[in-house]
Amino acid sequence: MIKHIVMWRLKDFAAGASKEENAKKLRESLEALDGVIEEITAIEVGINFNASPAAFDVVLYSEFENREGLEAYQNHPEHLKIVDFVGEIRSDRAVVDYEY
């Protein structure tokens, strides 16, 4: 099993919306991929409430059966639409992919 975790820090204002609005839009967009991209076996998106300067704003936790499933997800056209949006709204990103 592959676990794919991504965290983003968002700009205070981007793409015509506040950080909070963009965080909600990002969560809704990512969670909407469940059932659209068949390789996703689990997906969860959280919006941070911790005020620490070390904290990120949004986290994605997702699971795939294998590396090929993760690759299919990453190259799927619906996912790529979200990648473009994230590129507009994020200031920082961290990612971890691991087998479990």
BAPA-958405 format. One record per residue (C-alpha): residue number from 1; x, y, z. Coordinates in steps of 0.5 Angstrom, whole numbers, plus 2048, in hexadecimal, padded with zeros to 3 digits. Layout:
N
NUM X Y Z $
...
***
This chain:
100
1 800 800 800 $
2 802 807 7FE $
3 801 80D 803 $
4 801 814 800 $
5 801 81A 804 $
6 802 821 802 $
7 802 827 806 $
8 801 82F 803 $
9 802 836 806 $
10 7FD 83A 803 $
11 7FE 841 801 $
12 7FA 846 805 $
13 7F6 848 7FE $
14 7F6 845 7F8 $
15 7F2 843 7F2 $
16 7ED 849 7F4 $
17 7EC 845 7FB $
18 7EE 845 802 $
19 7F2 840 805 $
20 7EC 83D 808 $
21 7E8 83D 802 $
22 7EE 839 7FE $
23 7EF 834 803 $
24 7E8 832 803 $
25 7E8 832 7FB $
26 7EE 82E 7FB $
27 7EB 829 800 $
28 7E4 828 7FC $
29 7E8 827 7F6 $
30 7ED 822 7F8 $
31 7E7 81E 7FC $
32 7E3 81E 7F6 $
33 7E9 81A 7F2 $
34 7E6 814 7F6 $
35 7E2 810 7F2 $
36 7E5 814 7EC $
37 7EC 811 7EC $
38 7EB 809 7ED $
39 7F2 808 7F0 $
40 7F1 80C 7F6 $
41 7EF 808 7FC $
42 7EF 80D 801 $
43 7EF 814 801 $
44 7EE 81A 807 $
45 7EF 821 807 $
46 7F0 825 80D $
47 7F0 82D 80E $
48 7F5 82F 814 $
49 7F3 832 81A $
50 7FA 833 81E $
51 7FC 83A 81E $
52 804 838 81E $
53 808 83B 819 $
54 80B 834 818 $
55 804 831 816 $
56 802 830 80F $
57 7FB 833 80C $
58 7F8 82C 809 $
59 7FA 825 809 $
60 7F8 81F 804 $
61 7F8 818 806 $
62 7F7 813 801 $
63 7F8 80C 800 $
64 7FA 807 7F9 $
65 7FB 800 7F8 $
66 801 801 7F5 $
67 806 806 7F2 $
68 803 805 7EB $
69 7FC 807 7EE $
70 7FF 80E 7F1 $
71 802 80F 7EB $
72 7FC 80E 7E7 $
73 7F9 813 7EC $
74 7FE 818 7EB $
75 7FD 818 7E4 $
76 7F6 818 7E4 $
77 7F3 81E 7E0 $
78 7EE 820 7E6 $
79 7F4 820 7EB $
80 7F8 824 7E6 $
81 7F3 829 7E6 $
82 7F3 82A 7EE $
83 7FB 82A 7ED $
84 7FA 831 7E9 $
85 7F6 834 7EE $
86 7FA 832 7F4 $
87 800 835 7F0 $
88 7FC 83C 7F0 $
89 7FB 83B 7F8 $
90 800 838 7FB $
91 807 83B 7FE $
92 80A 835 800 $
93 809 82D 800 $
94 80C 827 803 $
95 80A 820 801 $
96 80C 819 803 $
97 80A 812 7FF $
98 80C 80C 803 $
99 80A 804 803 $
100 806 801 808 $
***
